[in-house]
Amino acid sequence: AFALSCRLNLPALLRWLLMVCVLAGPGYALATRGPGGVGMCTRQGGSQADFTIPLPPVITFRSGENYSTDSPLYTGTEVKLDYNCSNDKGSTDGAKIYVMRRDEELTNLRRAMSDMGLYMKLVVTDSVTGSKKELTLDENTGNISYVVMRENIVGDAEGTLTFRLDIYRKGDVNPGFYSLPSLNAFKIVPNGSGVEKGINVKVSPVQLQYVPTCFVKASLNTDKVDFGPVLTSDIDSSFSRPRTFSIQASVNNAAGCNIGTLTKPFELVLEGQGTKTVYLHLPLKVAFLINSGGAPSSDNKAIILKNEHNEDNGLQLKISDPDGQFVTFNSESESLPTDSPANKLGEFHDGIFTVNKPYTATLSQAPGKPVKTGKYRTQVTVKVSYY
């Protein structure tokens, strides 16, 4: 027979409990390590979900304009990612945090942009150090495939990375467009050995278009809208005389306008899903610019007409679209299609390169203006452009 004895080492147990309490106390963020102690980077909360840098579905540049190679053609929106990275070398050796290029994914993007005479630059800023680094996506960047955001880290590290994608011109630019699917473009890892688990940083799908300013040709179905004579006795608050006209837009095929491959289809290769045929997507806007015979109303929604003596004659002219919305006069601003939907003309899309939109010009009484006799005539320039 024999007896088993058990002795509890209370001092050692208390030291262990104290260590657990210190590590798990309020405010301490535990970073997760990969299998076998290999370091890894996660999003806050331990998730390794992909992070996406958003780009607009379509980015259009105007060729023929004097873009500088030093300033971005397109400046992206800044997006922030909260990260937590562990060190695979233990708590005493200094670790680093890398943002690495995924060149196997970026090949098509870099080639497409190189063909267009463009390149992308990723700008990354770290909240802890304030360090700002740039990673160029170009066919001629050699071995520069990563940037180090933090160095000499002891133990685990957390912070916020701010990303921005800018587009630059690198030389002569060729008219054309390229459509690209979502890409796993970058990866955030500790130590940069390539074996660590990290956060995949994706770039959203984008279609890049470089379009000459001469690409769109516009015309009217008439060069004159005639309202005929108006009797002063007819002009009151109920007076309204409408006339219709239409604006057409198509591709300018003149010899002096180099349209490249803009009207041809593009075969987009989708991973595991075959191909998809895409076309140039180009929204159009129309500006109505008053040359003579009147002045814009206070809200720019009407022309206050004048007689041959340059006096307000008590009439106004408004132009409306099929939805009954009035156009804005004397504006060519970038925000015009948003501020005034009636100034949207339509768009080239899906291989359709013609637009025909009807408008109605309506003559009516100008509020608060006395009626004066005399001839009236106003001249308006109609200008169609893409945006």
C-alpha positions in Angstrom: 0.0 0.0 0.0 1.1 3.5 -0.5 -0.2 7.0 0.1 -0.4 10.0 -2.2 0.3 13.4 -0.8 -0.5 16.8 -2.4 1.2 20.0 -1.5 -0.1 23.4 -2.8 2.6 26.0 -3.5 0.6 29.1 -2.5 3.3 31.8 -3.2 3.8 30.5 -6.8 0.0 30.4 -7.4 -0.4 33.9 -6.1 2.3 35.2 -8.4 0.6 33.5 -11.4 -2.8 35.0 -10.4 -1.2 38.4 -10.0 0.3 38.1 -13.5 -3.0 37.2 -15.0 -4.7 40.1 -13.3 -2.1 42.6 -14.6 -2.3 41.4 -18.2 -6.1 41.2 -18.3 -6.7 44.4 -16.4 -8.6 47.4 -17.9 -7.1 49.1 -20.9 -4.8 46.3 -22.0 -5.2 45.1 -25.6 -4.1 41.5 -26.2 -2.8 40.9 -29.7 -3.3 37.5 -31.3 -0.4 35.5 -32.4 -0.5 33.1 -35.3 0.3 29.4 -35.1 3.7 28.6 -33.7 4.2 32.1 -32.3 4.3 33.7 -35.8 3.4 37.4 -35.6 0.2 38.7 -37.2 -1.8 41.9 -37.8 -5.5 42.2 -37.2 -8.1 44.9 -37.2 -9.3 46.2 -33.8 -11.2 43.4 -32.1 -9.1 40.7 -33.6 -10.8 40.5 -37.0 -8.8 39.8 -40.2 -11.6 40.9 -42.5 -10.4 42.6 -45.7 -10.1 46.4 -45.7 -11.1 48.3 -48.9 -9.8 51.6 -50.2 -12.7 53.0 -52.1 -12.4 54.5 -55.6 -15.3 56.0 -57.6 -16.7 53.4 -60.1 -15.5 55.6 -63.0 -12.7 58.2 -63.0 -12.5 60.3 -66.2 -9.6 62.6 -67.2 -9.6 65.1 -70.0 -6.7 64.6 -72.4 -5.4 67.7 -74.2 -5.2 69.6 -70.9 -1.8 70.5 -69.5 -1.6 68.3 -66.5 1.5 68.5 -64.4 3.5 65.4 -63.7 4.2 66.7 -60.1 0.6 67.2 -59.1 -2.1 64.4 -58.8 -4.7 64.2 -61.6 -7.0 62.6 -59.0 -6.7 62.9 -55.2 -8.4 60.0 -53.4 -10.5 60.0 -50.2 -8.6 59.3 -47.0 -9.8 56.2 -45.2 -8.6 55.0 -41.7 -7.9 51.5 -40.5 -7.3 50.6 -36.8 -4.8 47.8 -36.5 -3.2 45.6 -33.8 0.1 43.8 -34.7 2.0 41.2 -32.7 5.8 40.5 -32.9 6.9 37.0 -34.0 10.2 37.5 -32.2 8.9 37.8 -28.7 8.7 40.8 -26.4 12.3 41.9 -26.4 13.3 42.2 -30.1 12.2 45.2 -32.1 9.5 44.5 -34.7 8.3 46.5 -37.7 5.0 47.0 -39.4 5.0 46.7 -43.2 2.5 47.7 -45.9 3.5 45.4 -48.7 2.5 45.4 -52.4 0.7 42.3 -53.7 2.4 42.4 -57.1 0.7 39.2 -58.3 -2.6 41.1 -58.0 -1.4 44.5 -59.2 0.1 43.4 -62.5 -2.9 44.2 -64.6 -3.5 47.5 -62.8 0.1 48.6 -63.3 0.1 47.6 -66.9 -3.2 49.3 -67.7 -2.1 52.6 -66.1 1.3 52.4 -67.8 -0.4 52.0 -71.2 -2.4 55.1 -70.4 0.6 57.1 -69.3 -0.5 57.1 -65.6 0.5 55.7 -62.3 -1.0 55.3 -58.8 0.6 56.3 -55.6 -0.5 55.0 -52.2 0.0 57.5 -49.3 0.0 55.9 -45.8 0.2 57.8 -42.5 0.6 56.2 -39.1 -1.2 57.8 -36.1 1.4 56.9 -33.5 4.6 58.2 -35.2 3.0 60.7 -37.6 5.2 59.0 -40.3 3.9 59.5 -43.9 5.2 57.0 -46.6 4.5 56.7 -50.3 4.3 53.5 -52.3 4.3 54.0 -56.1 2.5 51.5 -58.3 4.4 51.8 -61.6 5.9 49.4 -64.1 9.3 50.9 -63.3 9.5 50.8 -59.5 12.1 48.1 -59.3 12.3 46.3 -56.0 10.4 48.9 -54.0 7.5 46.6 -52.9 6.8 47.8 -49.4 7.1 50.6 -46.9 7.9 50.3 -43.2 5.4 52.3 -41.1 6.8 51.6 -37.6 10.2 50.2 -36.4 11.8 49.0 -33.2 8.5 47.9 -31.6 8.8 46.0 -28.4 5.9 43.5 -27.9 2.6 44.3 -29.5 1.6 47.5 -31.3 -1.7 49.2 -32.1 -2.6 52.4 -33.9 -4.4 53.8 -36.9 -3.2 53.8 -40.5 -4.6 56.4 -42.9 -4.7 55.4 -46.6 -5.1 57.5 -49.8 -4.7 56.6 -53.4 -3.7 59.3 -55.8 -3.3 59.1 -59.6 -0.5 60.9 -61.5 0.5 61.5 -65.1 4.0 60.1 -65.9 4.3 61.2 -69.6 2.3 61.3 -72.8 -1.2 60.1 -72.2 -3.2 58.0 -74.7 -7.0 58.3 -75.1 -8.6 55.1 -73.9 -10.2 53.3 -70.9 -9.5 50.4 -68.7 -11.8 48.6 -66.4 -10.4 46.7 -63.4 -12.0 44.4 -60.8 -11.5 44.6 -57.1 -7.9 43.8 -56.2 -6.1 42.5 -53.2 -3.5 45.3 -53.7 -1.7 45.4 -50.3 -1.1 43.5 -47.1 -0.3 44.8 -43.6 2.1 42.4 -41.8 4.7 42.5 -39.0 8.3 42.0 -39.9 7.7 41.7 -43.6 8.9 38.1 -44.1 5.7 37.3 -46.0 4.7 34.4 -43.9 2.8 36.3 -41.2 -0.9 36.5 -41.2 -2.1 40.1 -41.9 -4.8 42.3 -43.2 -5.6 42.3 -46.9 -6.1 45.8 -48.2 -8.2 45.8 -51.4 -8.9 48.5 -54.0 -12.5 48.7 -55.1 -13.4 48.2 -58.8 -12.7 51.2 -61.0 -12.9 52.2 -64.7 -10.2 54.7 -65.7 -11.0 56.8 -68.7 -8.8 59.3 -70.5 -11.0 61.3 -73.0 -10.0 64.1 -75.3 -11.9 67.4 -74.9 -13.0 67.2 -78.5 -14.7 63.8 -78.1 -18.3 65.0 -77.8 -20.1 66.7 -80.8 -23.3 68.5 -80.1 -26.1 69.9 -82.3 -29.6 71.4 -82.0 -32.6 70.4 -84.1 -33.1 74.1 -84.8 -31.0 77.2 -84.7 -33.9 79.4 -83.7 -36.9 79.1 -81.3 -39.5 81.6 -82.5 -42.2 82.7 -80.1 -43.8 85.2 -82.6 -45.3 88.5 -81.6 -46.8 89.0 -78.1 -49.6 91.5 -77.4 -49.1 93.5 -74.2 -52.8 92.9 -73.4 -52.0 89.1 -73.2 -49.3 89.4 -70.6 -50.6 88.6 -67.2 -49.8 86.0 -64.5 -51.5 83.3 -66.6 -49.6 84.0 -69.8 -47.5 81.0 -71.0 -46.2 80.3 -74.5 -44.1 77.0 -74.8 -41.9 75.9 -77.7 -40.0 72.7 -77.9 -36.5 71.9 -79.2 -34.0 69.1 -78.7 -30.2 68.7 -78.1 -28.2 65.9 -79.7 -24.8 64.6 -78.7 -22.6 62.1 -80.5 -18.9 61.1 -81.0 -16.8 63.6 -82.9 -15.1 61.5 -85.6 -13.4 64.5 -87.2 -9.8 63.8 -88.4 -8.3 66.2 -85.9 -9.8 64.5 -82.8 -7.9 61.4 -81.6 -10.5 59.2 -79.9 -8.2 56.1 -79.7 -10.1 53.0 -78.6 -12.7 54.9 -76.6 -15.7 53.5 -78.7 -14.5 49.9 -78.7 -15.4 47.3 -76.1 -13.1 46.2 -73.3 -13.0 42.6 -72.2 -12.7 42.5 -68.4 -11.3 39.3 -67.0 -13.1 38.2 -63.8 -11.3 35.7 -61.6 -13.2 32.4 -61.8 -16.1 34.0 -63.7 -14.8 34.3 -67.3 -15.0 37.7 -69.0 -17.3 40.7 -69.1 -17.6 43.2 -71.9 -17.6 46.8 -70.7 -17.7 50.1 -72.6 -16.9 53.7 -72.0 -19.2 55.3 -69.5 -19.5 59.1 -70.0 -22.2 61.3 -68.5 -22.9 64.5 -70.3 -24.0 67.9 -69.1 -25.3 70.9 -71.0 -24.7 74.6 -70.1 -27.0 77.4 -71.3 -24.9 80.6 -71.5 -26.7 84.0 -72.1 -25.0 86.0 -74.8 -27.4 88.9 -75.3 -30.9 90.1 -75.1 -31.5 89.4 -71.4 -30.0 88.9 -67.9 -30.3 85.9 -65.5 -32.9 86.0 -62.8 -31.7 86.0 -59.2 -31.8 82.2 -59.0 -30.4 81.7 -62.5 -33.5 79.7 -63.5 -34.8 82.3 -66.0 -33.7 84.9 -68.5 -35.3 88.3 -67.8 -35.8 89.6 -71.4 -35.0 93.1 -72.7 -36.3 95.2 -75.6 -34.1 96.9 -78.2 -33.5 99.7 -75.8 -32.0 97.3 -73.2 -35.0 97.7 -70.9 -36.7 94.9 -69.1 -39.8 94.2 -71.2 -41.8 92.3 -68.6 -41.2 88.8 -70.1 -39.0 85.9 -68.9 -37.8 82.8 -70.6 -37.4 79.4 -68.8 -36.2 76.1 -70.2 -37.4 72.8 -68.7 -36.6 69.1 -69.2 -39.2 66.3 -69.7 -39.5 66.0 -65.9 -40.6 69.6 -65.6 -37.3 70.7 -63.9 -35.9 74.1 -64.9 -32.3 74.4 -66.2 -29.8 76.7 -64.6 -28.3 79.5 -66.8 -24.8 80.8 -66.9 -23.1 77.9 -65.1 -20.5 75.4 -66.2 -19.4 74.3 -62.7 -18.3 70.8 -61.9 -21.3 70.5 -59.5 -23.9 71.6 -62.2 -25.3 68.1 -62.8 -25.9 67.6 -59.1 -27.1 71.1 -58.4 -29.4 71.2 -61.4 -30.5 67.8 -62.7 -32.2 69.4 -65.7 -28.7 70.3 -67.0 -27.9 66.6 -67.2 -28.1 65.7 -70.9 -27.7 61.9 -70.7 -24.7 59.6 -71.0 -22.8 57.4 -73.4 -23.0 53.8 -72.1 -23.1 50.1 -73.1 -21.8 50.9 -76.6 -24.5 53.6 -77.2 -22.8 56.8 -78.3 -25.8 59.1 -79.1 -28.0 61.1 -76.9 -31.1 63.1 -77.8 -32.9 65.1 -75.1 -36.0 67.3 -75.7 -36.4 70.6 -73.8 -39.3 73.1 -73.6 -38.6 76.9 -73.7 -41.5 78.8 -72.1 -42.2 82.5 -72.4 -44.1 84.0 -69.4 -44.6 87.1 -67.4 -41.6 88.2 -65.3 -42.7 88.7 -61.7 -42.7 92.4 -60.6 -41.6 93.7 -64.0 -43.6 96.3 -66.0 -44.6 95.4 -69.5 -42.9 97.5 -72.2 -43.3 97.3 -76.0 -40.6 96.7 -78.5 -38.7 94.0 -80.2 -37.2 91.2 -78.1 -34.5 88.7 -79.0 -32.1 86.7 -76.8 -29.2 84.6 -77.9 -28.1 81.6 -75.8 -25.0 79.4 -76.4 -25.7 75.7 -75.7 -22.5 73.9 -74.6 -22.3 70.2 -74.1 -19.4 68.6 -72.2 -18.7 65.4 -70.2 -18.1 65.1 -66.5 
